[in-house]
Amino acid sequence: MSNMAMKIVIAGGSGQVGTLLGRAFQTDGHEVVVLSRRPGSAPWRTVGWDAESLGDWTAELEGADVVINLAGYTVNSRYSAKVRKMIIDSRVNSTRVIGAAISQAKRPPRLWLQASTATIYAHTYGEPHDEKNGVIGGEEEDVPETWGFSIEVAKAWENAAAEADVPDTR
């Protein structure tokens, strides 16, 4: 680790992954801010947001080094039509509003990380998939319908990030 502390904003960081990341970053001496729909007690600052609209939370992005988006309704659910809509909307809407906040920031974050999903890749036993050489799934023989939905979510999520006009943020 470098000696320079960073400000790291974790959107949707009140879950398991966000808590692990927050703890690791804070242990390494970084400032951690979690954006949460239900801000609660934590070893770092938590700031309320609705993950859909611009608000006071956008001030946290000013001068931040990194924004990590983990926001989204849990996939550990029964995939009813209502839940499927919540899964997609929560990911797409949070991504769009983070993009909008970054694009209007006077001192935008240097880096924006989207925690999408590996579920976009085909289920294979061959070479590992990555962003450069991965095979998008959904066309495999006997692919379960729920996998197709997961791929649809991943594509929508990644498209929302790609739409953001954030030229000064990698």
C-alpha positions, 0 to 999 in steps of 0.5 A: 500500500502507498502512504497516501490515504484515499477517500473511497465511496462504496455505494450499496456498501452495507451488505456483506461485500461492502462491509468486507471492503470497507473494513479492509480499506479502513484497516489500510488507513483509507477514508471510507464512506458508504452510501446506503438506503438504510444508513446505520451504525458502522465503523465508517461514515454512512450517508443516506441515498435512495439509489435513484435520484441526485441529492446531498449524497453527491457531495461525497463524490467531490474529490473522492479517489474511488467510487465502488458501486455494489448497489442492487436488490438481492439476487438471493430471492425467488425470481417473481416478476416483481423481484426481477424488476426490482433486481434490474431497476435497482442496478440500472437506476443506481448506476445511472444516478452515480454516472450523473453525479460523477458527470456534474462533480467539480472534482470527480472521482478518479476511478469508478468501479462497477461490481457487475457479475460473472454470471454474464459468461457462458457456463463452461469448463474450459478457459476462464472468462475475462472482459477481453476473452470471455464468452457471453452466455445464454445460448448454451444448450439446456441453459436454465431460464434463470441464467438467461435472466442473470445475463439480461441483468448484467447486460443492462447494468453494464450498458447503464455504466457505458452510457455515463458521460464521465470523461475525467473518471476512469 
